[in-house]
Amino acid sequence: LNALHPIYSQLYKKALPRNNKTEPLTVHVGFYVESLGNFRSTEMTFDMDLYMYMSWQDIRMKHNHSDYVLINDKSILEKIWLPDLYFANARTAYFHEVTVHNFNMFVSPDGVIAYGTRVTLNLACHLNLQDYPLDRQKCLIKIISYAHVKSEMNATWFADGPIRYNPEIGLPEYHIVSLEHDYCNGVFHYTITPNSSRVGDFSCLLGMVNLRRAIGFHLVQSYIPTVLIVAISWVSFWIDRRAVPARVSLSFTTLLTLSTQGNGIRYALPPVSYAKAIDYFYGGEL
């Protein structure tokens, strides 16, 4: 390889560990959600701050110490092979570097590596708003290998509690129902050139955040005021029928108030092509 180009000697040092040439490298993955929030319905995104944990074996990292060796120097980390996993539905992502790069790596005597780092993500989440504001949402977190097919590197969840979260997380708009894990393995095109491409089976990890919308805000801001406005409009039935201006002005005021309230709610939501539960409610009130 060195005869081809000097860069190949550097690539070999950070090549995929092949502990067993007949079996793929197994990478165990899990994460702990530290914080969750900033849901933006119009953009269908949310933010998540998590500690990501990975473990795999690299026989090149074996040593003769009796205990784990700690690595927390970024310059050393850059010389070690790391799984090329990425968050497929993340719009933006970054590592934390205050006050130092937030990571640790422990290497056992037999070369088993435990790697942890802190990541903040802005994730896309498709919202189904047909039952809004009595809806439930499922936001996904997809983790896929960028370059290695499943026959080379197989990403899998830790067996014991791969996804956990901070019990103190409090969301103003949602209640966290559960966090689940699954797999989304699929076949994708890669090595794409103008004349050809290859098709491979990639391992894909799927995290699911199940949410239930809190009804309290809409109860106070939408349902109760709307019912009271409609009840007040019934006063027109007790106004003298000869007082036409008073009866008409009360009806028009009620109509304009309900329309303004309905438009205010719609401005906070994406312009979907179907009617929501709140639309039927305001339509019935009108």
N, C-alpha and C positions, 0 to 999 in steps of 0.2 A: 504493500500500500504506500509506503514512503516514497517509492520510485515514481508514483503517479503525481503526488503533490504533497508538500510538507504539512498541509492542513490535516491530512488523514491521520497522522500520528496523534494530533490533538483530539480528533473525533473518536479515536479508539479509546482514549482515556476516559471519555464520558459516554461510552456506548452502553446500550441496554444490557444489564447483567443477565447472562445466560447461565444460571446455576445448573440447569438441566436442559441440554440442547433439544430434548424431545418434549419438554413441557413448557408452557408459557410462564413468564414471571407473574406471580400473584401479588397484587398490591391491595392491601386492606385499607379502607377509607371510612372515616366517620367525622362528624363535626358537632360542636357545641354552640348553639345560638346564644350569643351574649345579649344582643338587642335586636329589635325588629320594629319597624315603623315607617313613617313618612309615606303612607299610601297615597298615591296620586291617581285618582280614578280617571281623570281626563287623559292621562298618559298611560294608564294601566301599568304602573311600575310601583315598586316598593324597595326599601333599603333593608339590608341585613348585615349585621356585624357578627362574625363567627370565628371560632377557633377550629381550624381544619387539622385533622390528624391522619397520617398515612404511615403504613408499615410495610416493609418488604425485606427480602434478604439479598445481600450483595456479598458474595464470597470473597471479593477483592478487598473488603473492609474488615476481614477477620483480624483479630489481635490476640495477644497472650495475657491481657489484663484479666483480673478475676471479676471485675465489675464492668458496668457500662461505661463507655467513654463519652463525655459530653462535648458536643461541638456547638458553639454559639458565636463563632466568628464568621461574618458574612463572606470575607475573602476566601476562607476555607470552604464554605458552603458552595461557592461558585465553581469549585473544582470537582465537586461530587455529582454523580448522576442523580437526577430527581425525576419522578414520574411527570410526564407531560400532560397532566390532567388540566382541563379548563372548564369553566362554567358556560355551557352552551347558550343559555338564555340570559346571560348578564350583559347589560348595556355598558356598564363601566365597572371596574374593579381595581382595587389597589391594596398593597401591603402597608402595614403600619411600621413606621421607622422612628417613633418617638418613645423613649429617648434613644433607644437603639433599635435596630431591626428586630421586630418581634417574632422570634422563632427559636426553637431548640431542636437538637438532634442528638439522640442517644444511640450508640452502636454497641451491641452485645459482642461477647467474644466470638460467637459463631457467625457474625456478620449480619444479624438481624437489626434493621434500622427502624427507629421510632422517630418520626419527624412531625413537628407541630408548628403551625404558623397562624397568624391572625390576619383575616381578610375582611374588607368591607365591600359589599356588592350592591349595585343597583340592578335589580332583576325585573324582567318583564313578566307580567301576570295577566293572562287573558281573563277578563271578567264577564260573567254571564249575569246580566242585570234584569232579567225578565221578572224576578220576584223582588226587586229592589223596592223598599228597604228591608224586606224580610228575607233576604237572600243569604246563601252560604257560598263561600268561594274556596277554591282549591288552587293554591299557588305552587308552582313547580320549581325545583332546582335540579338542573340537569348537569351531570359531571361526566365528561367524555375524554378519552385519550385523543390527542390531536394527531399523532403520527403512527401509533402502533395498533395494529389489528389485534383481535382477541387471541389469535394463535401465538402472538409474540408477548403481549402483556394483557393480563386479565384483571380488571379492576373489580373489586367486590367489597361489600359492606363488612364491617366488623360483625362478628356473631352476637356480641353482647352490647345492646344499646348503641347502635351506630349513630343515631340522631337524638340529641338531648337539647334542652333549652333552659334558660334561666327562668325559674318560677316567678321571679319578680317582674317579668315583662308585663307591662300594662298598656293596652292599646285603647285610645279614646273611641275608636270607631268599630273595633272588632273584638270578639272573644276568641282566644286560641282554643280550638276543639282538640286537636291532636297534631302531632308530627309523625309522619309515616315514611317508610322507605320501600323502594321497589327497584326493578331493573327496567331499562328501556333499550336493550341491545338492538342494534339495527345494522342494516347493510348500507354502506355509503361508497360513493366514488372517491378515489384518491389517486395520487400520482397522475394528475391530469396534464396532458400535453395536447398540442393542436391535433395530433393524429390518433391518440389513444388514451386510455385511462384504465385503472384497475378498480375492481370492486371487492371490498373486504367487509368482514363482520367485525364491528367495533363494540367493545363493552361500554355500556352506558349505565350510570347510576342515577336513580330518580328519587329525590326527596320531595315530600308533599306536605305543605302547610295547610291544614284545614281550618277555615275561619268561619265564624258566624257573626253577622253584623249586629252591633248593639242597637237596639230600637229606641233607647232613651232619648237621644238627640232628636230624632224625627218625631217622636211622640210629643215632645215639648214644642218643637219648631214648626211642625207641619200638621199633625193630626188634630191636636187639641185646639189650636187657633182656628183652623179651618172649620171645625164643627161649631165653634162659638160664633164665627162670622155668619155661617148659614143659619144658626139659631136666631141671631139678631135680625137677619133679613126677614124672618117670619113676622116681625113686628108690623110689616106693611099690611098684613091682613087685618090689623086692628086700627089702622089709620082710616079716617073718613074717606070713603070712596070718591068724594068730590075734591079731595086734596091730591089731585093728580101729580103735580110737581114733586111733592114729598114722596109719594109711592114710587115714582119713576126714578128719582135720584137715589133712593135707598137701594133699589134693585141694581142700578148701574154701578153704584159704589161697591156693592157686594161682588158683582161680576168682575170689576177691575181689580179688586183686592185678591180674589182667588186666582186670576190670571197672572198677576204679578208674583204671587207666591209660587205658583207652578213653574213659571219661567226661572225664578231664582234657583230652584232645585235642579232644573235641567242644565243650567249654566255650569254646575259643579260636576256634571257627568259627561262622558263622551257621547257624540251624536250617533247613537246606535240606530239601526234600521227597524227596530221592533218596539212595541209598546211595553212599558214597565208597569209593575203593580201600582206605583204611585200615580202614573198617568190615568189608570182606570179609576183610582180613588178621586182625583180632581175632576175627571170627567163626570163621575156620578154626582159630585157635589155641585157642579155647575148645572 
